[in-house]
């Protein structure tokens, strides 16, 4: 029986996908594993590259971009392995990462999922969320208080930057860029919610795991480089709109009416502040004007979502 199935959803990421696949095989996992690439209608030759250079990788080719959740579910719904790993194409797997996570899950029968340390390309740790979003954290981030006081337990509770990064700890969720989980747990609680097209799929999955009594762990002994998670990565109009769409959806699914009303107020404040900030950047930094305008447009569209989104 295969220990692990690795699922990589790809969309026009030929170069980074090739590096990712190379890193998987170079990391020489001792476990029995199978790698799947689910391609969401790429036009950059990704599928041809995988079939030419990685004949052991199984490819599933979708005609269009069906989203992260649905593409992963194509494989998750039929795997028989003990564990499944969701892995972004823009990652580099460091040596031993798979085996370390499997060994940890084997030793923690109460753990439903585990995630490694996500690193920037310079090997510094990424500042990613570890606690479910709530209105306090979103308010703090709207005012940039988490950036001004990152080590504060009051203002930095979403990312927990005050915690010891070298020590394993239980968290609310881990990033879908590298998430290993028990396939039996996923079958029990339900697969990724396909109504999420992009963002919050893994947050929702971990939320349901914790509701069912399973624990989620951050495991720094295993590490993966994640290029898309770098703080310098640009969140353009398209990503910002999808992010806030999915945030509304997550709240609608799991939180109270009162929480959703407050979310609308917070996102109004957040969007106005960032429109002002990014319009200023566009005015004074010509080299950043295009990216700043794209971000500003994303927050303008978020304001439209705030008014149009149903609260009930």
C-alpha positions as CSV (number, residue, x, y, z in Angstrom):
1,X,0.0,0.0,0.0
2,X,1.3,3.5,-0.9
3,X,2.0,5.6,2.2
4,X,1.6,9.0,0.5
5,X,-0.1,10.6,-2.5
6,X,1.2,14.1,-3.4
7,X,-1.2,16.3,-5.3
8,X,0.0,19.3,-7.2
9,X,-2.5,21.6,-8.9
10,X,-1.0,23.5,-11.7
11,X,-2.1,26.4,-13.9
12,X,0.5,27.9,-16.3
13,X,3.4,27.3,-13.8
14,X,5.7,25.3,-16.1
15,X,9.1,26.6,-14.8
16,X,8.3,26.5,-11.0
17,X,6.5,23.2,-11.4
18,X,9.6,21.6,-13.0
19,X,11.7,22.8,-10.1
20,X,9.1,21.5,-7.6
21,X,9.0,18.1,-9.1
22,X,12.8,17.9,-9.3
23,X,13.0,18.8,-5.6
24,X,10.5,16.1,-4.7
25,X,12.6,13.3,-6.2
26,X,15.9,14.9,-5.1
27,X,14.6,14.9,-1.5
28,X,14.7,11.1,-1.7
29,X,11.7,10.2,0.4
30,X,11.9,6.7,2.0
31,X,8.1,6.3,2.1
32,X,6.2,4.8,-0.7
33,X,4.7,7.7,-2.6
34,X,3.0,8.7,-5.8
35,X,2.9,12.1,-7.4
36,X,-0.1,13.5,-9.3
37,X,-0.2,16.8,-11.2
38,X,-3.7,18.1,-11.9
39,X,-3.5,20.7,-14.6
40,X,-6.2,23.3,-14.8
41,X,-6.1,24.1,-18.5
42,X,-2.6,25.4,-18.8
43,X,-1.4,26.8,-22.2
44,X,2.3,27.1,-21.4
45,X,3.4,23.5,-22.1
46,X,3.3,22.4,-18.5
47,X,1.6,19.0,-19.3
48,X,4.1,18.3,-22.0
49,X,7.0,19.1,-19.7
50,X,5.8,16.8,-17.0
51,X,5.2,13.9,-19.4
52,X,8.6,14.3,-21.0
53,X,10.8,14.8,-17.9
54,X,8.8,13.1,-15.2
55,X,7.3,9.9,-16.6
56,X,6.6,8.5,-13.1
57,X,4.3,11.4,-12.4
58,X,0.6,10.9,-13.2
59,X,-1.0,13.8,-15.0
60,X,-4.7,14.6,-15.1
61,X,-5.6,17.4,-17.5
62,X,-8.6,19.6,-17.1
63,X,-9.8,21.7,-20.1
64,X,-10.4,24.7,-18.0
65,X,-9.4,26.1,-14.6
66,X,-11.8,24.4,-12.2
67,X,-10.2,25.9,-9.1
68,X,-7.9,24.5,-6.4
69,X,-10.5,22.6,-4.4
70,X,-12.1,20.7,-7.2
71,X,-8.8,19.8,-8.8
72,X,-7.5,18.4,-5.6
73,X,-10.7,16.5,-5.0
74,X,-10.3,14.7,-8.3
75,X,-7.5,12.8,-6.7
76,X,-8.5,12.9,-3.0
77,X,-11.8,11.2,-3.7
78,X,-10.1,8.0,-5.0
79,X,-6.8,7.7,-3.1
80,X,-6.2,4.6,-1.0
81,X,-2.9,5.8,0.6
82,X,-2.6,6.4,4.3
83,X,-1.8,10.1,3.8
84,X,-2.3,12.8,1.2
85,X,-0.3,15.9,0.7
86,X,-1.5,19.1,-1.0
87,X,1.5,20.9,-2.5
88,X,1.7,24.1,-4.5
89,X,3.7,24.2,-7.7
90,X,5.7,27.1,-6.5
91,X,7.5,25.2,-3.8
92,X,10.8,23.4,-3.2
93,X,10.7,20.4,-1.0
94,X,13.7,20.1,1.3
95,X,15.3,16.8,2.1
96,X,13.4,14.5,4.5
97,X,10.3,16.7,4.6
98,X,7.8,14.0,3.6
99,X,9.2,11.3,5.9
100,X,9.4,13.7,8.9
101,X,5.7,14.6,8.6
102,X,4.7,11.0,8.1
103,X,6.7,9.9,11.2
104,X,5.1,12.7,13.2
105,X,1.5,11.7,12.1
106,X,2.3,8.1,12.9
107,X,3.3,9.1,16.4
108,X,0.3,11.4,17.0
109,X,-2.9,9.4,16.4
110,X,-5.0,12.4,17.4
111,X,-3.5,14.6,14.6
112,X,-5.6,14.9,11.5
113,X,-3.1,17.1,9.6
114,X,0.3,18.6,9.8
115,X,2.2,21.3,7.9
116,X,6.0,22.1,7.7
117,X,7.8,25.3,8.2
118,X,7.3,27.4,5.1
119,X,10.4,29.3,4.1
120,X,11.3,32.2,1.8
121,X,13.9,31.7,-0.8
122,X,16.5,33.1,1.6
123,X,15.5,30.4,4.1
124,X,13.9,32.9,6.5
125,X,10.5,31.8,7.9
126,X,7.4,33.0,6.2
127,X,4.9,35.0,8.3
128,X,1.8,33.0,7.7
129,X,-1.5,32.7,9.6
130,X,-1.9,29.9,12.1
131,X,-5.2,30.9,13.8
132,X,-8.6,31.1,12.2
133,X,-9.6,34.5,11.0
134,X,-11.8,36.5,13.4
135,X,-12.9,40.1,13.5
136,X,-10.3,41.1,16.1
137,X,-7.4,39.9,14.0
138,X,-8.9,41.4,10.8
139,X,-9.3,44.8,12.6
140,X,-5.8,44.7,13.9
141,X,-4.5,43.9,10.4
142,X,-6.6,46.7,8.8
143,X,-4.8,49.2,11.0
144,X,-1.4,47.5,10.4
145,X,-1.0,47.0,14.2
146,X,0.2,43.4,13.5
147,X,3.1,44.8,11.5
148,X,3.9,47.5,14.1
149,X,3.8,45.1,17.0
150,X,4.4,41.6,15.4
151,X,5.6,40.0,18.7
152,X,2.6,41.2,20.7
153,X,0.1,38.6,21.9
154,X,-2.6,41.2,21.7
155,X,-2.0,42.3,18.1
156,X,-0.1,39.4,16.6
157,X,-2.4,36.5,17.5
158,X,-3.3,35.6,13.9
159,X,0.3,34.7,12.9
160,X,1.6,34.0,16.4
161,X,5.0,35.5,15.5
162,X,5.8,35.6,19.3
163,X,5.9,31.8,19.3
164,X,9.1,29.8,19.1
165,X,9.4,28.9,15.4
166,X,11.7,25.9,16.1
167,X,9.2,24.1,18.3
168,X,6.2,22.0,17.1
169,X,2.9,23.3,18.2
170,X,-0.8,22.8,17.7
171,X,-2.4,25.4,15.5
172,X,-5.8,26.1,14.0
173,X,-4.8,25.5,10.4
174,X,-1.8,25.2,8.2
175,X,-1.3,26.6,4.7
176,X,-2.6,24.6,1.7
177,X,0.7,25.2,0.0
178,X,1.9,22.2,1.9
179,X,-0.6,20.3,3.9
180,X,-0.4,16.6,4.8
181,X,-3.5,14.9,6.2
182,X,-4.9,11.5,6.9
183,X,-7.0,10.4,4.1
184,X,-9.4,8.6,6.5
185,X,-10.0,11.9,8.2
186,X,-10.8,13.7,5.0
187,X,-13.2,10.9,4.0
188,X,-14.9,11.3,7.4
189,X,-15.4,15.0,7.5
190,X,-15.8,15.6,3.7
191,X,-13.5,16.7,1.0
192,X,-12.4,20.3,0.1
193,X,-15.4,22.5,-0.4
194,X,-15.5,23.1,-4.1
195,X,-17.6,26.3,-3.7
196,X,-14.3,27.9,-2.7
197,X,-12.5,28.7,-6.0
198,X,-9.3,30.1,-4.5
199,X,-8.2,30.8,-0.9
200,X,-9.7,29.5,2.4
201,X,-10.2,25.9,1.1
202,X,-7.6,24.6,3.5
203,X,-8.8,26.9,6.3
204,X,-12.3,25.5,5.9
205,X,-11.0,21.9,5.8
206,X,-9.0,22.4,9.0
207,X,-12.0,24.1,10.7
208,X,-14.1,21.0,10.0
209,X,-11.3,18.8,11.2
210,X,-11.1,20.6,14.5
211,X,-14.9,20.6,14.9
212,X,-14.7,16.8,14.5
213,X,-12.1,16.6,17.3
214,X,-8.9,16.3,15.3
215,X,-5.7,18.3,16.0
216,X,-3.6,20.3,13.5
217,X,0.1,20.7,14.0
218,X,2.9,22.9,12.8
219,X,6.1,20.9,12.4
220,X,9.3,23.0,11.8
221,X,11.5,19.9,11.6
222,X,10.2,19.6,8.1
223,X,10.6,22.5,5.7
224,X,9.5,23.6,2.3
225,X,10.4,26.8,0.4
226,X,7.3,28.6,-0.8
227,X,8.0,31.4,-3.3
228,X,4.4,32.6,-3.5
229,X,4.2,33.2,0.2
230,X,7.0,35.7,0.4
231,X,5.8,39.0,1.9
232,X,7.2,40.8,-1.2
233,X,4.9,38.8,-3.4
234,X,2.4,41.1,-5.2
235,X,-1.3,40.6,-4.5
236,X,-2.9,42.0,-7.6
237,X,-6.5,42.9,-8.3
238,X,-7.5,39.3,-9.2
239,X,-6.0,37.8,-6.0
240,X,-7.4,40.4,-3.7
241,X,-11.0,40.0,-5.1
242,X,-10.8,36.2,-4.8
243,X,-9.4,36.4,-1.3
244,X,-12.2,38.6,0.0
245,X,-14.9,36.6,-1.9
246,X,-13.6,33.5,-0.1
247,X,-13.4,35.3,3.3
248,X,-17.0,36.3,3.0
249,X,-17.9,32.7,2.1
250,X,-15.9,31.3,5.1
251,X,-17.7,33.6,7.5
252,X,-21.1,32.8,6.0
253,X,-20.4,29.1,6.5
254,X,-19.0,29.1,10.0
255,X,-19.7,32.4,11.8
256,X,-22.8,34.2,13.3
257,X,-24.9,36.9,11.7
258,X,-23.4,39.5,14.1
259,X,-19.8,38.4,13.1
260,X,-20.7,38.8,9.5
261,X,-22.1,42.3,10.0
262,X,-18.9,43.3,11.8
263,X,-16.8,41.8,9.1
264,X,-18.4,44.1,6.6
265,X,-17.5,47.2,8.7
266,X,-13.9,46.0,9.1
267,X,-13.4,45.3,5.4
268,X,-14.8,48.7,4.5
269,X,-12.2,50.3,6.8
270,X,-9.5,48.0,5.5
271,X,-10.3,48.8,1.9
272,X,-10.4,52.5,2.3
273,X,-7.1,52.6,4.1
274,X,-5.4,50.5,1.5
275,X,-6.9,52.5,-1.4
276,X,-5.3,55.6,0.1
277,X,-2.0,53.9,0.8
278,X,-1.7,52.4,-2.7
279,X,-2.9,55.4,-4.5
280,X,-0.1,57.3,-2.7
281,X,2.4,54.7,-3.8
282,X,1.3,55.0,-7.4
283,X,1.7,58.7,-7.2
284,X,5.2,58.8,-5.8
285,X,6.8,55.6,-7.0
286,X,6.6,55.4,-10.8
287,X,8.4,52.0,-10.9
288,X,5.6,50.5,-8.7
289,X,2.7,52.3,-10.4
290,X,1.3,49.5,-12.3
291,X,1.3,47.0,-9.4
292,X,0.0,49.7,-7.0
293,X,-2.9,50.5,-9.3
294,X,-3.7,46.8,-9.7
295,X,-3.8,46.4,-5.9
296,X,-5.9,49.6,-5.5
297,X,-8.4,48.3,-8.1
298,X,-8.7,45.1,-6.0
299,X,-9.7,47.0,-3.0
300,X,-12.1,49.2,-4.9
301,X,-13.8,45.9,-6.0
302,X,-13.7,44.7,-2.4
303,X,-15.7,47.8,-1.5
304,X,-18.3,46.7,-4.0
305,X,-18.3,43.2,-2.4
306,X,-18.9,44.8,1.0
307,X,-22.1,46.5,-0.3
308,X,-23.3,43.6,-2.4
309,X,-22.5,40.6,-0.2
310,X,-25.6,39.1,1.5
311,X,-25.3,39.0,5.3
312,X,-28.2,36.7,6.1
